[in-house]
Amino acid sequence: MHHYQDSSTIAGSPEEVFSYVDDDANFSSHMNKSSWMMGGGKMETRVDEGKGQKVGSHIQMSGEVFWVTVSLDEVITEHEPPLRKTWETVGTPKLIVIGDYQMGLEVKPEDANSNLTVSIDYSLPESRKTRWIGQLFGGMYAKWCVGQMVNGTKNYFLTKNVSK
């Protein structure tokens, strides 16, 4: 398993920050937009009736990345508002640069703000066709993905607080 994490001070209370990151439409929005890291492609996200906000709830994503069809199914394994949440892939994800993974977030009070930490533990793809791609680009992708989550949250609260 490989590991990457990042953290930042967010200008909001733990309850506000957790509420924002607990909404998958906010937290994984970087996957739903075309970008160079997504090879010009993007993914569509579907949540079940639990909306990815309770233990056992599923979040599914599918789409195209570098003209290759990709898909995954995640399940929430820990949900303790406003402190932490973890989720992991179930089944066999069809991805290019990483394989199975577990992600988590932790929100801690920090003076009048919050400290948000997001982490990913991931394996390389199992397929021989893509394992070498994972060895080359898995770490870069993990850093980008986690960074998008942390920086997207930070920027949301910066913008929100400026417009008050």
C-alpha positions in Angstrom: 0.0 0.0 0.0 1.0 3.6 -0.7 0.1 6.6 1.4 -0.4 10.3 0.8 -2.0 12.9 3.0 -2.3 16.7 3.1 -3.8 19.1 5.6 -4.7 22.8 5.8 -6.3 25.3 8.1 -9.8 26.1 7.0 -11.6 29.3 8.0 -14.7 27.6 9.4 -15.9 25.7 12.5 -15.5 21.9 12.5 -19.2 21.6 12.1 -19.3 23.9 9.0 -16.2 22.2 7.5 -17.5 18.7 8.1 -20.9 19.6 6.6 -19.2 20.9 3.4 -16.8 17.9 3.0 -19.6 15.4 3.9 -21.5 16.4 0.8 -20.0 14.4 -2.1 -21.1 17.0 -4.7 -18.6 19.4 -3.0 -15.8 17.1 -2.0 -15.4 15.0 -5.2 -16.3 17.8 -7.6 -12.8 17.7 -9.1 -13.7 14.2 -10.6 -16.8 15.6 -12.3 -15.0 18.2 -14.3 -12.8 17.8 -17.3 -9.1 18.4 -16.5 -5.7 17.5 -17.7 -5.2 15.0 -14.8 -8.4 13.3 -16.0 -7.0 13.2 -19.5 -9.7 15.5 -20.7 -12.4 13.2 -19.4 -14.6 13.3 -16.3 -16.6 11.0 -14.1 -20.3 11.0 -13.1 -21.1 10.4 -9.4 -24.1 8.6 -8.1 -25.0 8.2 -4.4 -27.5 5.9 -2.8 -30.3 7.0 -0.4 -27.7 7.4 2.3 -26.0 10.1 0.1 -22.5 8.8 1.2 -23.3 10.3 4.7 -23.7 7.2 6.8 -21.8 3.9 7.4 -22.7 1.4 4.6 -23.7 4.1 2.1 -22.3 3.7 -1.4 -20.9 6.3 -3.8 -20.3 5.1 -7.4 -18.4 6.9 -10.1 -17.9 6.1 -13.8 -16.7 7.9 -16.9 -13.8 8.2 -19.2 -10.2 9.1 -18.4 -7.7 9.3 -21.3 -10.4 7.7 -23.5 -10.6 4.6 -21.2 -13.8 3.7 -19.4 -13.2 3.7 -15.6 -15.6 3.0 -12.7 -15.5 2.4 -9.0 -17.8 1.7 -6.0 -17.0 3.2 -2.6 -18.6 2.4 0.7 -18.6 4.6 3.8 -16.8 2.7 6.6 -16.7 5.4 9.3 -18.8 8.5 9.8 -18.4 10.6 13.0 -19.6 14.1 12.4 -17.9 16.6 12.8 -14.6 14.7 13.3 -13.9 12.0 10.8 -15.1 10.0 7.8 -13.5 7.1 6.0 -14.5 5.3 2.8 -13.0 2.6 0.6 -13.5 0.9 -2.7 -15.4 -2.4 -2.8 -15.4 -4.9 -5.6 -12.7 -4.4 -8.3 -12.3 -0.7 -9.3 -11.6 -0.2 -13.0 -9.0 2.6 -12.7 -5.8 3.4 -14.5 -3.1 4.6 -12.1 -4.3 3.3 -8.7 -6.2 0.2 -7.6 -8.1 -0.4 -4.4 -8.0 2.5 -2.0 -9.2 3.8 1.4 -9.6 7.5 1.9 -10.3 9.4 5.1 -10.8 12.9 6.4 -10.3 14.4 9.8 -11.5 17.8 11.1 -9.9 19.2 14.3 -10.7 22.5 15.9 -7.8 25.0 15.6 -8.4 28.3 17.4 -11.5 29.8 15.6 -10.8 27.7 12.5 -10.5 24.0 11.7 -7.6 21.8 10.5 -8.7 19.5 7.7 -6.5 16.4 6.9 -7.3 14.2 3.9 -5.5 10.9 3.3 -5.4 8.1 0.8 -4.0 4.6 1.2 -3.9 2.9 -2.2 -2.5 -0.1 -4.0 -1.3 -0.1 -7.6 -3.5 -1.5 -10.3 -3.5 -5.3 -10.5 -3.4 -5.5 -14.3 0.0 -5.9 -15.9 -1.1 -3.5 -18.6 -1.6 -0.6 -16.1 0.6 -1.5 -13.2 3.6 0.2 -14.7 1.4 3.3 -15.3 0.5 3.2 -11.6 4.2 3.0 -10.6 4.9 6.1 -12.7 1.9 8.2 -12.0 0.0 6.8 -8.9 1.8 9.1 -6.5 1.2 12.1 -8.7 -2.5 11.3 -9.0 -2.9 10.7 -5.2 -1.3 14.0 -4.5 -3.5 15.8 -7.1 -6.7 14.2 -5.8 -6.1 14.8 -2.1 -4.9 18.4 -3.0 -8.1 19.1 -4.9 -10.1 18.0 -1.9 -8.1 20.1 0.6 -7.6 23.1 -1.5 -11.2 23.1 -2.9 -12.5 23.2 0.7 -10.1 25.9 1.7 -11.0 28.0 -1.3 -14.7 27.5 -0.7 -14.4 28.9 2.8 -12.1 31.7 1.8 -14.6 32.8 -0.9 -17.5 32.3 1.5 -15.9 34.5 4.2 -14.8 37.2 1.8 -18.4 37.6 0.5 -19.9 38.1 4.0 
